[in-house]
Amino acid sequence: MATEDCSENRLVFSGIKTEVTLPHFLDPPRLHYMDVSQPSLPNDHAISPSLPDSSPMHDYGSLGPASDVQAGSTSRRPKSSPATFLAVSAGVILALAVGHLSHAHAAWARFFSGKGETRSAPVSRVSARQLDGLKPQKQAEALLELAVSNSEGATDQISSRVDRWQGELQWDSQMATLTTAALSSNNLRVRQSGVEVELAAYGLSRNSASFDYVLRTVESSNHAQKIWGLWALGLMGYRGVGTSRAIEILTSHLKDQDEDSRHWAVDGLALVGSTDTIPILLAAMHDDSSPRVREEAACALAQSGIFTNEQRMSAVPQLLTYTDDPALDAQTHGWTFQALREITGQQLPSDATAWRAWYEGRN
């Protein structure tokens, strides 16, 4: 299936008139911009600033031999008034996603160098005192800009500072733009940094109180709040707070009657970044009645979310069975071949025999 044949996903959220059209299977963007109001908390709901006592981080959220990046943690009480997720146009998102941050990068380089000339020094060479001279909001914005531009050391700086940003970040149009660009990056470390900053800006801490708050939102009768909750639950699952429970709940919403909830449940599962979600997404790609949800599951497996290349490759054997599965329509067969190309980097024709021959002969 040729890239230009991929359908487009039009996102229109309750109460928001802005329409954002993002093509699937184009790189970037990888994840959708959440343009939904975060629900307010009761005044007596306090989220403890302490870290969770026993919730382990999953393998892709902790620093270790097999890890990609250290996942930071934040801690703040969410605002009692709604934080409106301002709309960002598709043009801005796509421009950021393809790396058109050079002017912003140059501006920050001039600031850090203290000179008039444009300089693109690695962030690792920028002194902590220079960053500390900025307010937390500006620190996060500057480092996200540099991370999206693949500046050396930016993601490490975000990981080391995100704890200190607790209670200090605000969700606004600039933060929405930058986190969207980060989540659309080809670089897994940059996407992970985008998740961490987005959680901090939402005011979601790495503790059970924040997790319970998101769970209640997922069950809201307000549709816009519900789908925000599904997205946020994926972010929390990635963070390592109640990951198994998050997967369980997101999976249960794949049975919802409304297509929109199933769509965002798929995106939440992609954000969790756990190997356990791979077979769930494969099943959604095969079995869901909605072409939109099936395509979203294929895209999640192929290129979106927080999966490593190794995790995506684990989906290949099952995808091979889908290439000529008579239970699937031609459209889903096309998405299967496109997913295989995205995952493997092989530009083979849409032919089941050719793909099986390649897979069997690659060792």
C-alpha positions as CSV (number, residue, x, y, z in Angstrom):
1,M,0.0,0.0,0.0
2,A,1.6,3.3,-1.1
3,T,2.0,5.9,1.5
4,E,0.0,8.4,-0.4
5,D,-3.0,6.1,-0.3
6,C,-3.2,6.2,3.5
7,S,-6.4,7.8,4.8
8,E,-6.5,10.8,7.0
9,N,-7.7,11.0,10.6
10,R,-9.8,14.1,11.4
11,L,-10.0,15.0,15.1
12,V,-12.8,17.2,16.3
13,F,-13.3,17.3,20.0
14,S,-16.3,18.4,22.0
15,G,-16.4,22.2,22.5
16,I,-13.4,22.8,20.3
17,K,-14.0,24.1,16.8
18,T,-10.5,23.7,15.5
19,E,-10.1,20.7,13.2
20,V,-6.8,19.0,13.0
21,T,-6.2,16.6,10.1
22,L,-3.2,14.3,10.5
23,P,-2.3,11.6,7.9
24,H,-1.6,8.1,9.1
25,F,1.5,6.2,8.3
26,L,3.3,9.4,7.4
27,D,6.4,10.1,9.4
28,P,5.9,12.4,11.3
29,P,3.6,12.9,13.2
30,R,3.4,9.7,15.2
31,L,0.9,10.6,18.0
32,H,-2.2,12.8,18.0
33,Y,-2.4,16.1,19.7
34,M,-4.8,15.9,22.6
35,D,-7.1,19.0,22.3
36,V,-9.4,18.2,25.2
37,S,-9.9,20.0,28.5
38,Q,-8.5,18.3,31.5
39,P,-11.3,17.8,34.1
40,S,-11.2,19.8,37.3
41,L,-10.6,18.2,40.7
42,P,-12.7,18.6,43.8
43,N,-11.2,21.2,46.1
44,D,-10.6,18.5,48.8
45,H,-8.7,16.3,46.5
46,A,-5.0,16.5,47.3
47,I,-2.3,14.7,45.4
48,S,0.6,13.8,47.6
49,P,3.9,15.2,46.6
50,S,5.6,11.9,47.6
51,L,6.7,9.3,45.1
52,P,5.0,5.9,45.0
53,D,6.2,3.4,47.5
54,S,6.2,0.2,45.5
55,S,5.1,0.8,41.9
56,P,7.9,-0.5,39.7
57,M,8.9,1.3,36.5
58,H,8.7,-1.0,33.5
59,D,11.8,-1.8,31.5
60,Y,11.5,1.1,29.2
61,G,11.0,3.7,31.8
62,S,14.1,3.1,34.0
63,L,17.7,3.6,33.5
64,G,19.6,0.3,33.1
65,P,21.5,-1.9,30.6
66,A,18.5,-2.5,28.4
67,S,17.0,0.9,28.9
68,D,16.7,3.8,26.4
69,V,16.4,6.7,28.9
70,Q,15.8,7.4,32.5
71,A,12.2,8.3,33.2
72,G,11.9,11.2,35.5
73,S,9.0,11.9,37.9
74,T,7.0,14.9,38.7
75,S,4.8,15.8,41.6
76,R,2.2,18.5,41.9
77,R,-1.4,19.0,42.7
78,P,-3.5,19.4,39.6
79,K,-5.2,22.7,39.4
80,S,-8.8,22.8,40.7
81,S,-9.9,24.7,37.6
82,P,-9.8,23.1,34.1
83,A,-6.6,23.5,32.1
84,T,-7.7,24.1,28.5
85,F,-5.8,22.4,25.8
86,L,-5.5,25.1,23.2
87,A,-5.9,24.1,19.6
88,V,-2.8,23.8,17.4
89,S,-3.1,23.8,13.6
90,A,-2.0,20.8,11.6
91,G,0.4,23.1,9.7
92,V,2.2,24.1,12.9
93,I,2.3,20.5,14.1
94,L,3.7,19.2,10.8
95,A,6.3,22.0,10.6
96,L,7.6,21.3,14.0
97,A,7.5,17.5,13.5
98,V,9.7,17.6,10.4
99,G,12.3,19.7,12.2
100,H,11.4,23.3,11.4
101,L,12.6,24.4,14.8
102,S,15.9,25.8,13.5
103,H,15.0,29.4,14.3
104,A,14.0,28.6,17.8
105,H,17.1,26.4,18.2
106,A,19.3,29.3,17.0
107,A,17.6,31.7,19.4
108,W,18.3,29.5,22.4
109,A,21.8,28.9,21.2
110,R,22.4,32.7,21.2
111,F,20.9,32.9,24.6
112,F,23.1,30.2,26.0
113,S,26.3,31.4,24.4
114,G,25.7,35.0,25.6
115,K,26.9,36.2,22.2
116,G,25.2,37.7,19.2
117,E,26.2,35.0,16.7
118,T,24.2,31.8,16.1
119,R,25.8,28.8,17.7
120,S,24.4,25.3,18.1
121,A,26.5,23.9,20.9
122,P,25.4,20.6,22.5
123,V,23.3,21.1,25.6
124,S,25.8,19.1,27.6
125,R,28.2,22.1,27.2
126,V,25.5,24.5,28.5
127,S,26.2,25.2,32.2
128,A,23.6,24.4,34.8
129,R,23.7,28.0,35.9
130,Q,22.6,29.2,32.5
131,L,19.6,26.9,32.6
132,D,18.9,27.7,36.2
133,G,18.7,31.3,35.2
134,L,15.4,30.5,33.4
135,K,12.1,29.9,35.0
136,P,11.0,26.3,35.0
137,Q,8.5,26.9,32.2
138,K,11.2,28.4,30.0
139,Q,13.6,25.6,30.9
140,A,11.1,23.0,29.8
141,E,10.4,24.9,26.6
142,A,14.0,25.5,25.7
143,L,15.0,21.9,26.3
144,L,12.1,20.5,24.4
145,E,13.0,22.7,21.4
146,L,16.6,21.5,21.6
147,A,15.5,17.9,22.1
148,V,13.2,18.0,19.0
149,S,16.2,19.4,17.1
150,N,18.2,16.4,18.3
151,S,20.7,18.6,20.2
152,E,23.1,16.5,22.1
153,G,22.3,16.2,25.8
154,A,18.8,17.8,25.7
155,T,16.9,14.6,26.7
156,D,19.4,14.0,29.6
157,Q,18.8,17.5,30.8
158,I,15.1,17.0,30.8
159,S,15.3,13.7,32.7
160,S,17.5,15.4,35.3
161,R,15.3,18.4,35.8
162,V,11.8,17.2,35.4
163,D,11.5,16.5,39.2
164,R,12.4,20.1,39.9
165,W,9.6,21.3,37.6
166,Q,7.0,19.8,39.8
167,G,4.2,22.3,40.4
168,E,5.9,24.9,38.2
169,L,4.7,24.0,34.6
170,Q,1.6,25.3,32.9
171,W,-0.2,23.8,30.0
172,D,-0.5,26.4,27.2
173,S,-0.3,26.6,23.4
174,Q,3.5,26.7,23.4
175,M,3.8,23.7,25.7
176,A,1.2,21.8,23.6
177,T,3.1,22.6,20.4
178,L,6.4,21.5,21.8
179,T,5.2,18.2,23.4
180,T,3.3,17.4,20.2
181,A,6.6,17.9,18.2
182,A,8.5,15.7,20.8
183,L,5.9,12.9,20.6
184,S,6.2,13.0,16.8
185,S,10.0,12.6,16.8
186,N,11.8,9.7,15.2
187,N,13.9,9.5,18.3
188,L,12.5,7.3,21.1
189,R,14.4,9.3,23.7
190,V,12.8,12.5,22.5
191,R,9.3,11.0,22.6
192,Q,9.9,9.7,26.1
193,S,10.9,13.2,27.1
194,G,7.8,14.6,25.6
195,V,5.7,12.2,27.7
196,E,7.5,13.3,30.9
197,V,7.0,17.0,30.3
198,E,3.4,16.5,29.3
199,L,2.7,14.7,32.5
200,A,4.4,17.5,34.5
201,A,2.3,20.1,32.6
202,Y,-0.9,18.1,33.3
203,G,0.0,18.0,37.0
204,L,0.0,14.2,37.1
205,S,2.4,12.9,39.7
206,R,4.0,9.4,39.9
207,N,1.7,8.2,42.7
208,S,-1.6,6.4,43.4
209,A,-3.6,9.6,43.9
210,S,-2.8,10.9,40.4
211,F,-3.5,7.4,39.0
212,D,-6.9,7.2,40.8
213,Y,-7.8,10.7,39.5
214,V,-7.1,9.5,35.9
215,L,-9.2,6.3,36.5
216,R,-12.2,8.4,37.6
217,T,-11.8,10.6,34.5
218,V,-11.8,7.6,32.2
219,E,-15.2,6.6,33.6
220,S,-16.6,10.1,33.2
221,S,-19.9,10.5,31.4
222,N,-18.4,13.5,29.6
223,H,-17.0,12.2,26.4
224,A,-14.3,14.8,26.0
225,Q,-13.0,14.2,29.5
226,K,-13.2,10.4,29.0
227,I,-10.9,10.4,26.0
228,W,-8.5,12.7,27.8
229,G,-8.5,10.1,30.6
230,L,-7.7,7.3,28.1
231,W,-4.8,9.3,26.8
232,A,-3.6,10.3,30.3
233,L,-3.9,6.6,31.4
234,G,-1.5,5.6,28.7
235,L,0.9,8.3,29.9
236,M,0.6,7.1,33.5
237,G,1.1,3.5,32.4
238,Y,4.3,4.5,30.6
239,R,5.4,6.2,33.8
240,G,5.2,2.9,35.6
241,V,2.3,3.7,37.9
242,G,-0.3,0.9,37.8
243,T,1.0,-0.2,34.4
244,S,-0.8,-3.6,34.5
245,R,-4.0,-1.9,35.7
246,A,-3.7,0.7,33.0
247,I,-3.4,-1.9,30.3
248,E,-6.4,-3.8,31.7
249,I,-8.6,-0.8,31.7
250,L,-7.5,0.5,28.3
251,T,-8.1,-3.0,26.9
252,S,-11.6,-3.1,28.4
253,H,-12.4,0.1,26.5
254,L,-11.6,-1.6,23.2
255,K,-15.1,-3.1,23.7
256,D,-16.9,0.2,24.0
257,Q,-19.7,0.8,21.6
258,D,-18.4,4.2,20.4
259,E,-15.6,4.2,17.9
260,D,-13.9,7.3,19.4
261,S,-13.3,5.6,22.8
262,R,-11.8,2.5,21.1
263,H,-9.6,4.8,19.0
264,W,-8.2,6.6,22.0
265,A,-7.9,3.3,24.0
266,V,-5.6,2.1,21.2
267,D,-3.5,5.3,21.4
268,G,-3.3,4.9,25.2
269,L,-2.0,1.3,24.8
270,A,0.6,2.6,22.3
271,L,1.8,5.2,24.9
272,V,2.2,2.6,27.6
273,G,5.1,1.1,25.6
274,S,4.8,-2.4,27.2
275,T,5.4,-5.6,25.3
276,D,2.2,-6.8,26.8
277,T,0.2,-4.4,24.6
278,I,1.5,-5.8,21.3
279,P,-0.9,-8.8,21.1
280,I,-3.7,-6.5,22.2
281,L,-3.1,-4.1,19.4
282,L,-2.7,-6.9,16.9
283,A,-6.1,-8.2,18.0
284,A,-7.7,-4.7,17.6
285,M,-6.1,-4.4,14.2
286,H,-7.7,-7.7,13.1
287,D,-11.0,-7.7,14.9
288,D,-12.4,-4.2,15.4
289,S,-15.4,-3.4,13.3
290,S,-14.2,0.2,12.6
291,P,-11.6,0.8,9.8
292,R,-10.5,3.8,11.7
293,V,-9.6,1.8,14.8
294,R,-8.0,-1.0,12.8
295,E,-5.8,1.5,11.0
296,E,-4.9,3.2,14.3
297,A,-3.8,-0.1,15.8
298,A,-1.7,-0.8,12.7
299,C,-0.1,2.6,13.0
300,A,0.5,2.1,16.7
301,L,2.3,-1.2,16.0
302,A,4.3,0.4,13.1
303,Q,5.4,3.8,14.2
304,S,3.6,5.5,17.0
305,G,3.8,5.3,20.8
306,I,6.8,4.4,23.0
307,F,7.7,1.0,21.5
308,T,11.3,0.1,20.8
309,N,12.3,-1.4,17.5
310,E,12.7,-4.8,19.1
311,Q,9.1,-4.6,20.5
312,R,7.8,-3.7,17.1
313,M,9.7,-6.6,15.4
314,S,7.9,-9.0,17.8
315,A,4.7,-8.2,16.0
316,V,6.0,-9.2,12.6
317,P,5.2,-13.0,12.7
318,Q,1.5,-12.2,13.4
319,L,1.4,-9.5,10.8
320,L,2.7,-12.0,8.3
321,T,-0.4,-14.2,9.0
322,Y,-2.5,-11.1,8.3
323,T,-1.1,-10.5,4.8
324,D,-3.3,-13.1,3.2
325,D,-5.9,-13.7,6.0
326,P,-9.3,-14.1,4.2
327,A,-11.1,-12.7,7.2
328,L,-9.5,-9.3,6.5
329,D,-10.6,-6.8,3.9
330,A,-8.3,-5.4,1.2
331,Q,-7.9,-2.1,3.2
332,T,-6.6,-3.9,6.3
333,H,-4.3,-6.1,4.2
334,G,-2.9,-2.8,2.8
335,W,-2.3,-1.5,6.3
336,T,-0.6,-4.8,7.2
337,F,1.9,-4.4,4.4
338,Q,2.5,-0.8,5.3
339,A,3.1,-1.7,8.9
340,L,5.6,-4.4,7.8
341,R,7.5,-1.8,5.7
342,E,7.6,0.7,8.6
343,I,8.8,-1.8,11.1
344,T,11.4,-3.7,9.1
345,G,12.6,-0.9,6.7
346,Q,12.1,-3.4,3.8
347,Q,10.4,-2.0,0.7
348,L,8.9,-5.2,-0.6
349,P,5.7,-5.4,-2.7
350,S,2.3,-6.2,-1.2
351,D,2.8,-9.9,-1.6
352,A,2.5,-12.4,1.2
353,T,4.8,-14.9,-0.4
354,A,7.6,-12.3,-0.8
355,W,7.3,-11.2,2.8
356,R,7.4,-14.7,4.2
357,A,10.4,-15.5,2.0
358,W,12.2,-12.5,3.3
359,Y,11.4,-13.2,6.9
360,E,12.5,-16.9,6.7
361,G,15.7,-16.0,4.9
362,R,16.8,-13.1,7.1
363,N,18.7,-15.4,9.5
